[in-house]
Amino acid sequence: MKKKSLIFIIVMLVVLLLHFYLGIKINNYFGVNMVLLMTLSGLIYPFAILLDSFRPEKHTWIYWLSASYFGIVCFLSSNILLLDFIGLLMGRDFTLIGFYLGIFLASVGFITGNLVFVRKKKLKLGKKFKFVHFSDVHLGTVHGKLRLKYLVSLINRQKPDFVFLTGDLIDGSGKVTKKTLRVLNKIKAPLYFVLGNHESYFGKQKVMNLLKGSKVNVLRNKLVDLKDFYLIGLDNPEDEVTQTLPELDKMDVPKDKPSILLLHTPTGIKSIKKSNVDLVLSGHTHSGQIFPFGLLVKLTYRYLYGLYNLGNNWIHVSSGCGTWGPPIRIGTINEIVLFEVN
């Protein structure tokens, strides 16, 4: 509880600073005290988070609007900050250009944040089969049942042999019901799922209870034999930047056929390289979601987005098919990935 409170206070301070900075930059261009107005409006998103934590089912629209507003302010602030730097080098003021360009790009980001693209990749990995990898749906206050129905329809159109979901199905904000998750039963291929960090926030046992009786196969530190390959599913490690995965180290992964590891966070690389795992499927990073935040995420996670060759292993990091916080994507996309294995 103390850790969560500290994180909340830090986030709130960052939010206020971003609003304060934006207020200073645009204060001279409007006929009101924008510094005071923007600083006070910085309380909107933290207030919405508090409301959502107490009565999530009653304040969905408030959270959605405040998260969207927060996303716009974050992008405007970073956009103007970047142009400030360029302006210093050129001896010019680009504040207004940054402001209006930011508004335009944020509007495009709203559209992009609500689209889902299908990407196709080919990989040599034993016998021929197809599977869909998707991640980070973030069902809750911002994304709900309609979003999940759309994703299921998109997945079924690819006609995969297997479907792998690598965590953060549930956001942790808002209310998620068994009825909503039953939509996953309409996927026409075996579905395997591992827990992400947001399932921890929501409550792992609560997630297991919601999925009980569904067709979702939850793999928790477990290896299963799927005839043509082995599938391993690990819980998301508490230390998300660890180089080792004790649960994987303890497993004796057979070498007689290919193996695939489902792991929410692209971490534990030292253990992965030592193992017999051929392919790792991950998510978590959202590819940064809103440029230029991907540059910051890259400092923490070396494998930010896409398919990487680790030598004897491959790791695929999905950008996810949902958003965290604001329903905005700039410079990144929501995706599901169809792998054709030869």
N, C-alpha and C positions, 0 to 999 in steps of 0.2 A: 504493500500500500504506500509506504514512504517513497519507494522508487518511482511508482506511478505519479505520485504527487509532485516529486522533483522534476520529472520529465514534463509534466503539464505546465509547471511554472516556467521552465526553460523555454518551452514552445511558446507560451504566452508572451514572454519577454521578446523573443525573436519576432513574433507577429507585430507587437507594438513598435519595435524598432523599424521594421519594414514600412509600416504605415507612417511613422514619424518622418522617415527619410523621403518617402514619396510626397508627403505634405510639404516638406521644405522645398523640394524641387519644383512643384507646380504652384506654390503659393502666390508667386508674382503674376500668374496668368489668369487668376480667377478673382472675382470681387468679394470673396469671403476669406476668413482665416482658415486656410486649408490645412495648416499644421495642426491646429486644435481639432478640426473636423476629422481629419484622417486618423489622428492618434486615438480619438474617442471611438471611431468606427473600427479600430483594431481590436476592440473588446467583443465585437460581434461573433467572431468564429470561436474563441474560447467559451463564450457564453452558450453557444449552440452545442459545443461538445459536452458541457455540463448538463444541459437539458436532455441531450440524447442519452447520457449515462443513467438518468433517472427515469425518464418516460420515453423510450425510443419510438414506440408506436404512435405517439401523439405529436411528435415534432419533426417528422420526416421532411416536410417542405422547408422548415426553418433551417435544418442542417444542410439540406441540398443547396439552398440559396446562399448561406453563409460560406459553405465550402467553395462554391463557385466564385463568390466574391473574393475569398482569400486567394484562390488560384490566380485570379486576374491581377490582384495587388502584387503578389509574389513575382509574377512575370513582368508586370510594368516596372517594378523596382529594379529587378535584375537587368531589364532591357535598358532603362535609363542609366543605370550604373555603368553598363558597358559603353554606352554612347558618351557618358561623362568622361570616361578614360580616353576615348577617341577624340573628344572635343578638346581635352587638355593638350593633346599632342598637336592638334590643328589650330588651337586658339579660337575655337568657336563653341557656341552653346547649342546642343542638339536636344535639349529637354523636350520641346514640343514635338519634334519629329519622333523621339522615342516614345512619347505618350500616345500619340495617335497610331503609330506603327504597332505599339503594344496592344492597343485596343483591337486593331484589325487582326493581328495574329492570334490573340486570345479567342476571338470569335471563330476563327478557323479551327482553333484547338477544341472548341466545344463540339464542332461537327466531327472532327477526327476522333475525339474521345468517345463518341457514340457509334462509331463504325467498327466492324471486325473484319479483318482480312484473312484469307486463306493463303498460307505460304506452303510451297512444296519443296521437299528436299529428298535426295537419293543417297543411300548409304549401303555399303557392302557389309553384310553382317549375317552370314549363314544363309538359311533358306529364305525363299521369297515370301514376304508378307507385308501388309500395310498397317500402320498405326497412326493415330492422331495424338499429338502432345498438346495439351493446353494447361494453363496455369493462371493463378491470381484472378479469379472471377470477382471476388470481394462482394459477395451478396450481403446486403444489409440496408442501410439508409439510402444510399445512392443507386445501387443496382438491385433489382428485384426479380420477381418471377418471370416477367416478360423478357428480360434480358437472358435469363437462363433458357427459356423456351427457344429463343432465337439461336443461342449457341448450340443447343441440342439438334435443332433442325440443320444447322450448318455442318455439324459433325456427321450426321447421318448421310448427308449428301455426298460425303467423301467415300462412303462405303468401306470403312476401315475394318481390319480384323480384330484390332484391340484399340482401346482408348486409355490414355494415361493422364491423370490429373495430378499435377505436382504442387499441391498445397494452396492455402489461402482461398479456398472455396468460399469461406465465410469471412466477412470483414471484421466483425467484432463490434461494429456500430449497428444500431437498429435491431429489429426483430426478424429472426429467421425461423420458419416453421417447418414441420415435417412435410406439410402439404407442398411447400415450395420445393423442397429437396426431392420430392417424389418425381418431379419433372425429369430428373436424371435417369429414372427407370426406362424412359423412352429411347435412350441410346441403344442402338441395335447391335452393339458389340460389347464384349466383356469390358467393364470399366474398373480400373484400379486407381486407388487414391492414397496419397500420403498427407500427413498433417503439416501445415506450415506455421509460421510464427503467429499469424492472426487466429488460427484455431486455438493456440495457447492463450491468447488474450480473451477469446470468447469462452474458453473452458473446454479442454480436450474431452472430458467425459460427457459434457453437454452435446458436443458434436457427435460423439459415438452414439448417444441416445437418439439424436435426431435422425441418424442414418440407419439405426437398427430396423431390420425388416426390409430395407431397400436392396437394390441390386448392386450397390456400390461395394466393391471389395476394398476394405481399408487394410493396408499393409503397415504394420507397426513393428519395425525391426525384425522383418521376416523375409524369408526366401521361399519362393514357390516355383515349381517346375511346370512350365506351360508347353511342354512337349518339344517345341522347336527351339526354345531358349529358356533361360532362368530369369526370373524377375525378382528383384530385391526392393523392398520399400523400407526407408528409415524415417523415424520421427525427426523433425527439424531439431538440430542441436541447439542447446541453450546458448552456447558461445557460437555466434553466427560467423565469426571470422577465424574459427579454429582451423588448423591444418590437419588435424587427425579426427577420425571417426571411430571411437572405440567399438561401437556395435558392428561396424563393418570389419574391423580388424579381427574380431572374434569369429567371424563367419568363415567357413571353409567353402568358398565358392568353387564349384567344380569347373573343370576346363573342357569337358567333353562337348559342350555346345556354347553358343554365345550367351552373354548375360547383360541385362539392362538394370540399372539402378535408378530408382525414383528418389530424389532428394530435393526438398524445396529450395534451400539456399545453396548456391554454387560455391561450396566450401569443402574443407576436408581433403584438399587435393593430394596431400602427402599419402593419406590412407588409400585414396582412389588409385594413385599410380602404383602402389604396392599390391593392389588387389588384382583379381582376374576379371574385373568388370570391363566390358567392352564399350558400353555406352552409358553415360549419365544424363538424365533429364532433369532439369532444374528450372526455376523461375525466380521469383522474389525481387529482382532488381528493377522490373518495369522498364528496363533500358533507360532509366532516369526519368521517364514519363514526360517531363517538361524540360526542354532545353533551356539553360545549360546545366541543369542539375545532374545530368548523366555524367558530367565531368567530375563532379564530387563523388558520385556513387562509384565511379571507376577507381577512385583512390582507395576505397574499401574492398571492392570486389574486382579482382583482375579480369574475371570472365563476366563481362557486362551483358552481352547480347550476341546470340548467334551460335554457330557450330565451331568448336575449337578442337584441334588435334593435340592431345597430350603426349603423344608418342605411341604408347600401347593402348591408349584409351581415347574415347571421344567424349566431349561434354557439350550438350546443347542447352543454352539458356534462353528461355522464352521471354518475350517482353510482356507476356500476360494478355488476357482478354478482358480485363476490367481496369478500373482506376482506383487509386487510393486518395482519399481527400477529394479535391476538386475533380469533376468529370471532364477533365481537359487533358489532351495530349498535344504537345508541340515538338516536332522533330522525331516522334516515335509513333508506333501504331499498336492497336489491339490486334492480336492474331491468334489463330489456331494453326498448328503446323502438321501437315500430312507428310509422314515419312514413308517412302517406298524402299523397302529393304530388298536387296538382291543377293 
